[in-house]
């Protein structure tokens, strides 16, 4: 990425996403391939009076861990990790993989065991975030691995990431604030609704959302962003859904996912690829078979699928439904060591009904233009 884009990228993260200020204890975590962005974020955070510190990781260590760790080591959570998540004011995680498939051959039972062990840390993280005590953001720095997954050259992928985050605009911070204002109009409509019905190819699913809060995502906790989500009532999901796109979790690819729900729980799960892994994750704990999040993707600058959930779940004209833990700020009470976003393309024939009224058709809200 060019230096001017990296500086703009860092400005959005520091100023808009995380609102870094004086004396903030600020963790910047990223892979060895994300150093250009990490350094610029670090510099700008210091200029704003924060106390940033850096954690650089290499995915090889994670691969070694899953290969050699005994069960008791998979269950072990460092007290340092718990202390850190209770004390930091802000956390930035920068994805930058060199191999997105490096965990493909790990026994899913070992991944499930680790997921159950880390649920406590994840719960503390979510609770502090919901109270406004911890600001966080997840982003991605373009690498060859991500470009290859998207069937692009690195130059093409860098341009894609730039446009997805509106970093090609003169003032991307203003753009994201304008998006937030537009999404707030949608939330006002959704907040009065009790039941949603999602209808698409091989999909007819009902969820209740009455009493739950809708969250406006405009570049704060994810970047790039563009979604509106809530946590459905835990026992309300009824029907079935077939996901359009392949889904990735824990370094595994799962294709043609079909889920059937009764009284909020998955009672049937199928996939053409990765079915054993899918079922293992769903059985991880009691909350893993329930829905923790329902979301509309609203970033119409992202038009194509790239095999990366951070971008794919934001595609304007999609929805995504996550199995597992919900976000407490929505009112969700679902707890799990799992949070797995799965994306459904609604742009061709999808419809969403709210309390029996059509509110969303072919990827757009019927009363609100995405650019209006």
PyMOL commands that set and color helices and strands:
alter all, ss='L'
color gray80, all
select helices_A, chain A and resi 3-17+32-47+59-68+71-75+79-87+108-117+119-130+144-149+154-164+172-190+275-282+286-289+309-312+328-330
alter helices_A, ss='H'
color red, helices_A
select strands_A, chain A and resi 25-31+51-57+90-95+135-140+195-200+203-208+215-217+222-223+227-230+238-242+247-249+252-254+258-262+265-270+291-297+318-324+339-345+351-354+357-361+364-365
alter strands_A, ss='S'
color yellow, strands_A
deselect
rebuild
show_as cartoon
